[in-house]
Amino acid sequence: MTESDTVVQNSRLRAARVLPVDETLASDGTIEMLSHLKIAEGGGSNIPRVYFYDDTAGKTGKVHVGFFGPHRYMENTKS
């Protein structure tokens, strides 16, 4: 449930995974979210992705969702 090595090693693509969260989790209101779920198979860049940060064992006790939408809005090396 994480990004590919190619995305992680590309500073521009990795920076796109810095997404909004509650300021009680991060004082600047953003955190890097590499964990994501693919909703379905097939459909290419239209298949939705959910990028999230699991803080259920942390100070907020929540799962923070930073992005939900078509894969084409979260650029990578395959889209």
Phi and psi restraints in degrees (value plus and minus 20) as a CYANA .aco file:
   2 THR   PHI    -150.2  -110.2
   2 THR   PSI     152.7   192.7
   3 GLU   PHI     -93.4   -53.4
   3 GLU   PSI     142.0   182.0
   4 SER   PHI     -89.9   -49.9
   4 SER   PSI     141.0   181.0
   5 ASP   PHI     -79.3   -39.3
   5 ASP   PSI     -54.8   -14.8
   6 THR   PHI     -81.2   -41.2
   6 THR   PSI     -65.0   -25.0
   7 VAL   PHI     -87.1   -47.1
   7 VAL   PSI     -65.2   -25.2
   8 VAL   PHI     -81.0   -41.0
   8 VAL   PSI     -55.8   -15.8
   9 GLN   PHI    -107.1   -67.1
   9 GLN   PSI     -26.5    13.5
  10 ASN   PHI    -120.2   -80.2
  10 ASN   PSI      91.9   131.9
  11 SER   PHI     -81.2   -41.2
  11 SER   PSI     -55.7   -15.7
  12 ARG   PHI     -88.6   -48.6
  12 ARG   PSI     -65.5   -25.5
  13 LEU   PHI     -88.7   -48.7
  13 LEU   PSI     -59.9   -19.9
  14 ARG   PHI     -84.8   -44.8
  14 ARG   PSI     -58.8   -18.8
  15 ALA   PHI     -82.7   -42.7
  15 ALA   PSI     -48.9    -8.9
  16 ALA   PHI     -88.6   -48.6
  16 ALA   PSI     -34.0     6.0
  17 ARG   PHI    -114.3   -74.3
  17 ARG   PSI     -11.3    28.7
  18 VAL   PHI    -107.2   -67.2
  18 VAL   PSI      89.5   129.5
  19 LEU   PHI    -145.0  -105.0
  19 LEU   PSI     142.6   182.6
  20 PRO   PHI     -91.3   -51.3
  20 PRO   PSI     122.8   162.8
  21 VAL   PHI    -162.4  -122.4
  21 VAL   PSI     150.2   190.2
  22 ASP   PHI     -80.3   -40.3
  22 ASP   PSI     117.1   157.1
  23 GLU   PHI     -86.4   -46.4
  23 GLU   PSI     -33.7     6.3
  24 THR   PHI     -92.9   -52.9
  24 THR   PSI     -39.9     0.1
  25 LEU   PHI    -106.8   -66.8
  25 LEU   PSI     -65.4   -25.4
  26 ALA   PHI    -158.3  -118.3
  26 ALA   PSI     106.0   146.0
  27 SER   PHI     -80.1   -40.1
  27 SER   PSI     -47.9    -7.9
  28 ASP   PHI    -108.8   -68.8
  28 ASP   PSI     -19.7    20.3
  29 GLY   PHI      58.8    98.8
  29 GLY   PSI      -5.6    34.4
  30 THR   PHI    -158.6  -118.6
  30 THR   PSI     136.0   176.0
  31 ILE   PHI    -174.4  -134.4
  31 ILE   PSI     130.2   170.2
  32 GLU   PHI     -93.5   -53.5
  32 GLU   PSI     107.5   147.5
  33 MET   PHI    -140.9  -100.9
  33 MET   PSI      80.0   120.0
  34 LEU   PHI    -115.0   -75.0
  34 LEU   PSI     -40.5    -0.5
  35 SER   PHI     -94.4   -54.4
  35 SER   PSI     114.2   154.2
  36 HIS   PHI    -176.2  -136.2
  36 HIS   PSI     139.9   179.9
  37 LEU   PHI    -138.9   -98.9
  37 LEU   PSI     119.7   159.7
  38 LYS   PHI    -117.9   -77.9
  38 LYS   PSI     107.8   147.8
  39 ILE   PHI     -95.1   -55.1
  39 ILE   PSI     -53.8   -13.8
  40 ALA   PHI    -171.1  -131.1
  40 ALA   PSI     151.4   191.4
  41 GLU   PHI    -120.5   -80.5
  41 GLU   PSI     134.7   174.7
  42 GLY   PHI      55.1    95.1
  42 GLY   PSI     154.3   194.3
  43 GLY   PHI      67.2   107.2
  43 GLY   PSI     -22.8    17.2
  44 GLY   PHI      35.6    75.6
  44 GLY   PSI    -148.2  -108.2
  45 SER   PHI     -96.3   -56.3
  45 SER   PSI     -23.2    16.8
  46 ASN   PHI    -108.9   -68.9
  46 ASN   PSI     -32.4     7.6
  47 ILE   PHI     -88.8   -48.8
  47 ILE   PSI     105.7   145.7
  48 PRO   PHI     -85.9   -45.9
  48 PRO   PSI     127.4   167.4
  49 ARG   PHI    -141.6  -101.6
  49 ARG   PSI     127.7   167.7
  50 VAL   PHI    -140.4  -100.4
  50 VAL   PSI      93.0   133.0
  51 TYR   PHI    -115.8   -75.8
  51 TYR   PSI     112.3   152.3
  52 PHE   PHI    -166.0  -126.0
  52 PHE   PSI     143.7   183.7
  53 TYR   PHI    -148.2  -108.2
  53 TYR   PSI     100.4   140.4
  54 ASP   PHI    -107.9   -67.9
  54 ASP   PSI      86.5   126.5
  55 ASP   PHI    -135.5   -95.5
  55 ASP   PSI       6.5    46.5
  56 THR   PHI     -83.0   -43.0
  56 THR   PSI     -47.3    -7.3
  57 ALA   PHI    -118.2   -78.2
  57 ALA   PSI     -14.2    25.8
  58 GLY   PHI    -124.0   -84.0
  58 GLY   PSI    -178.0  -138.0
  59 LYS   PHI     -91.3   -51.3
  59 LYS   PSI     -46.7    -6.7
  60 THR   PHI    -112.9   -72.9
  60 THR   PSI     -44.6    -4.6
  61 GLY   PHI      49.4    89.4
  61 GLY   PSI       3.6    43.6
  62 LYS   PHI    -146.4  -106.4
  62 LYS   PSI     143.6   183.6
  63 VAL   PHI    -121.2   -81.2
  63 VAL   PSI     101.5   141.5
  64 HIS   PHI    -117.4   -77.4
  64 HIS   PSI     103.1   143.1
  65 VAL   PHI    -118.5   -78.5
  65 VAL   PSI     101.4   141.4
  66 GLY   PHI    -119.9   -79.9
  66 GLY   PSI     -43.3    -3.3
  67 PHE   PHI    -175.8  -135.8
  67 PHE   PSI     115.8   155.8
  68 PHE   PHI    -159.7  -119.7
  68 PHE   PSI      96.6   136.6
  69 GLY   PHI     151.3   191.3
  69 GLY   PSI    -197.8  -157.8
  70 PRO   PHI     -79.6   -39.6
  70 PRO   PSI     123.3   163.3
  71 HIS   PHI     -77.7   -37.7
  71 HIS   PSI     -48.0    -8.0
  72 ARG   PHI     -81.7   -41.7
  72 ARG   PSI     -40.5    -0.5
  73 TYR   PHI    -106.4   -66.4
  73 TYR   PSI     -25.2    14.8
  74 MET   PHI    -141.1  -101.1
  74 MET   PSI      62.2   102.2
  75 GLU   PHI     -73.8   -33.8
  75 GLU   PSI     121.9   161.9
  76 ASN   PHI    -169.0  -129.0
  76 ASN   PSI    -192.3  -152.3
  77 THR   PHI     -99.2   -59.2
  77 THR   PSI     -30.6     9.4
  78 LYS   PHI    -129.2   -89.2
  78 LYS   PSI     -22.8    17.2
